[in-house]
Amino acid sequence: MSHHHIHYLELPARDLAAVKTFFQQVFGWHFTDYGPDYTAFSQAGLAGGFFRAPLSSRSEQGAALPVLYSRELEQTQAAVQAAGGTLHKAIFDFPGGRRFHFLDPVGNEWAVWSEPA
C-alpha cells in the first residue's frame, strides 16, 4: 500500500443485489459479501464496498463523484443504460475530454470520462 494514497471507497446501497448485478454486468467488477449488509468490490481500479443504507451519493448533495474511465464512451453509456442505469447527464465535452454522468440502480451518481474525440 502507498502511504497517504486513497485506499478504499465506500458507498451506500439500499439493494446490494441490484448494485452488484449492475457493476458486474457493465464493468466486470467482482464482489465479496461480508454478511447481509456489506459487499466489497474489486477489479475496479480502486477497492471499495457498498453498505446497506436507504441513502444515495450525489454530487449535487455535496458527495464526492466517483469517475470511471472508458476507451469507448458511447458504448459504455449504452451498456450503462441497457443494464438499468439512469442517464443523469448525456455525453458532454469538458476541458480534459468528454464524459457522462449516470445513476446506478440504487441512485448513486457516477461519471465516466474519455479523451477528446
Steps between C-alpha positions, in 0.01 A plus 500: 500500500614852429527738792231776495332373181128444481461134578129420514162651410168417669157589362142445619264258329146411599508190273834321505392231253396759239817705530718188481322372189529841330874548559581138417309524172621842382851531642605143588551569871531215750327494838558339838214506750569565866168420660159613376572875519838543329668400175852590391592559138826433318626516142382863493836679510445593865364264762178586677166383614129564534327509837127451538335839562190685374724778364667589172812697414456796261727790420217755520460394864869564564622142461821407325456393136671170409629526141570193287697488173388353167680467166157473332275759663191452283506123545541537876208742517285253305605211728418704812151574369441143378588366847254729678713806574335840457665761283547809720700713251551390141849506347648849509838663444706629791856640507658154539293308244141372496282337762151405613340457841265218601311376803553135592195287591507629860532869405872564548646743245807399298682654203684333215759694300711455190755698302376758245352346185 
